[in-house]
Each structure stands twice: as C-alpha cells, then as structure tokens.
Amino acid sequence: MKWFRAKRIVALTLITALLAACGTTEPPAPGGGGSAAASAQAGGKSESYPSGKLVWWATGQPKFRKMYFDSWLERNADIAPGVEVEATTIATNNDALQKIAMYSMSGDYESMPDILFLDSVGVVNMAMNGFLLDMTDYYSPMADQFVPGAVSDATIGGKIYALPDAVRPQMLFYNAEVFERYGVDPAMMNTFDGYLEAGRQLKEKSGGKVYLSYIDPGSYTWRYWCRRGLMPQAGAKIWDDAGNVVIGEDPGTKLALGFLDQLNSEGLLYKTDMMQQPLYEATDEGIIATYYMGAFWDEFMRGNLTQTVGDWRAMAAPVFPEIGTGGAPVSTFYCLIDKHDDTYVGLLQKLWYDFVTDGEAYKTWVDQMMTENGPYNNPVSLEMLKDPYWQEPSDFYGGQSFRKTESEALNNPSANLVVTPSDAEADNIISAEIETYVAGEQTMEQAIANMDRELKARIGQAQIP
C-alpha cells in the first residue's frame, strides 16, 4: 500500500494543486466508528442522540432514500427525537471530493456531509485523502450476513472504508415483442457472438428499422458499455500489476473495444444521448431492441417507457466464450465522512444496519418505490433474499420476476477492473478517445493507441492498491 503512505493530496486533476497543502499520512482512525459498533448493530443498547441534521450527498435521486430514513426516524423517535435528514444531489463524485477537500482545508467540518453514497472509484479517492471513517471493526463481525464480496471494492489495504448499499449485476434487457415479431430467438444472446448475430438478424428482417442497442456520443459509452460492461467481461486491463499502462497492447481491451467497434461499424447501434427523452422514445417505438446494462437500468425503464410495458424481459449478461464469466457486479457504498465529531456515528451506523436487515420495513419502502417509479435494489442481506417477495413476478416484464433474475445474474461474475487513485483521471482520458471514435473522427484502433499514449504521458505509473 505505497499510495496510502504518500502525503494526503487529492489524486484528481481538478484539485491537485488546491489540496497540495493537506499534509498527513494514512487516513486517520475513525472517530468512534469502532466503539459505536456494538450499540449500532441489532440487539445492542440503544443510545439517544441530540437534535440536529444529518446531511446526505448522492448522485441521482437521494430524495427517494430520504423517504425511508424519514420513516425510520418517525418510528425511532425515542432514539433520535429531534434529528432530521437533508438529502442533496451532487453532480459527480469528483464535485463532492472537491467540496469536501476545501471544507477540510479550512477546518469547516460542519459543512461536510455526514453520508456520501459512492462507487468504488469514489471510495478509493475519498479514503486515500482520509475523508472516510474506517468501518473495519464495525463491519467485519457481521460480514457473513451479506452477499459475498459486498465490500470487496471498499477494502483497501485490508481495511474497510465503506458499508455495502447495493451489489447489482450486469444484465441484458430485451424487448421480447420485437424479437417475436421478427422471428429472432433471444436465447442466442447467451454469448456475445449470439448477441452480435441477433443484431444482424433484427437489422436484416426489419429492413434496417430495428437497432440492437444504442451508443452515446458522450462519456456514457465508456462508462457503461466499457468500464462496467465489456472490459471486465473480456478480462481487460488498463494497468498491469505494477501499475504500468498496458491498455494499448492488452488483449482483453482489444477484445472488449473490438466487439463494441464491430457492433457500431455494422450499424447495429442507434446513436443518441443516454438518459434523455429521445432514447426512451426510440425504445418505445421499437427502434432499440436491447440494453446491455447494469441492473440499475430497470428504474429508468420503468420510469420512462410507457408504450412497451409488459414487452420487456431480462437475462444475465452474455459471455465471451473465450473468457466464460458473466457480468461484473457494480457496488455502491454508504460512506461515513470523518467530520471530527463522533456525535452521530452510532446513529448513522444504525440507520444503515436497519435499512439493510429490516425486511418488512425494506419491503414497505420498495413497494413505495414501485408506485413512484423510484430506484431500489435487491437486498444485500442473505436472510432478506430468502423472502418469497424477492421472487414475485413483474407486470413490466410480462410476468417474469426481475428481482429473481437480478439475483441469479450475480452468479459466475467477472472481476471488476482494478481501481487505482488514478482512475478518475484515466477515465477522462479514455472516454475522450471513445467519444472521438463515436463521432467518426478516428478508428477504434487509433482510439486505443491514443489513450495508451495519453495515459503514459499524463499519468505514467498508477499506484495499485
């Protein structure tokens, strides 16, 4: 863990200069994180917490999570009688890091959030800078209660810096009505070779009206098609075990990006911005037949597709036969920010623990999310997953149980790409080359060569956890 012994500077290029003055060694020990564990877990002694505000930062729509915690606080008024939750949407994790770093430099810990929801890249960057409380002593005694690998991407140097919020697989969503209309067998999409063939058949039989999927002209193509999807499934690498840039000659990268290039070059991908209305309209019109996407995409489909309700089905992600592993799971984490104040640490831990283990309260909240087309995910608790509720059929998926399919899609996973402190900057470099490729201004071979050259010039050797 060489990088944990480095000075406390922010690795992201946006704030490197700004934070160079923040000197310290390893991330500080948690302010009460371990000592509060017994009271925060089920069966522990309940504490009473003073009036105040808990601030949550997250990308997306944290207002929906706030609904659960508001309800929890009402049910537990004896524990936290004057505590309220404020949910704030942040644009990106980089923005959150920048703001927290500035607050830390000025000693304004009160302005920091209490909780930040992060992906694995965000956890590494926040932990590297000492902004996250160490949850090792709190989580380790109960790790066997949760799905295997729930905190793998939040474990750095043997220490756990975040609590599992969701572990969701890569999946394939497809419009069964479109496949039936054109006589294409969706079962062939178990492999990427079959996925490609399905796209070719749909294009031919529809006279070019139906596209297999979409491609985004912006950063989402790298983020979702590649980093979270094809790259881990192809066993691709950005860095070798020593942190050297290898993406230019890596066979997995050539397999992953070469496959995307084949889909695009054959005209099987509809070019449109992801998460924008034209995408949903094209999907409802039957122009886009599938999405190779993380399970989170379910909430966007349910919330935005109105004409194809009941036509959709879901399955595990296709596999590259030469690799043989399915989609890599994507984890999100509930992170306690080190505000140099222990007042609410135990309460924040208890809020998390009850959310991920209280089956009845969680189901009530999920039913509310279904009504409002809000985001939710399968539990990370092994005990909760045994409940038949998580195998119930879905009208949106024509009677298929999406929840059951999501759980099954966690089987045979690919390993995620190794996360380093340089990955946020690397993503910007790589995505820029993919965007230039999508714009038709360079070939995929040129894009790979350019990203390799830029990574070597601007980052050089990454620090591998």
Secondary structure, DSSP 8 states (H G I E B T S, - for coil): -GGGGS-S---SGGGHHHHTT---SS----SSTTTTHHHHSTTS------SEEEEEEESS-HHHHHHHHHHHHHHTTTTSTTEEEEEEE-S-HHHHHHHHHHHHHHT-GGGS-SEEEE-HHHHHHHHHTT-B---HHHHGGGGGGB-TTTTGGGEETTEE-SEEEEEE-EEEEEEHHHHHHTT--GGGGGBHHHHHHHHHHHHHHTTT--BSEEE-SSTHIIIIIIIIIIHHHTT--SB-TTS-B-TTT-HHHHHHHHHHHHHHHTT-EEE--TTSHHHHHHHHTTSB-EEEEETTHHHHHHHH--SSTTTEEEEE--B-TTT--B---EEEEEEEB--S--TTHHHHHHHHHHHHH-HHHHHHHHHHHHHHT------SBHHHHTSGGGG---TTTTT--HHHHHHHTTSSB-------TTHHHHHHHHHHHHHHHHTTSS-HHHHHHHHHHHHHHHT-S----
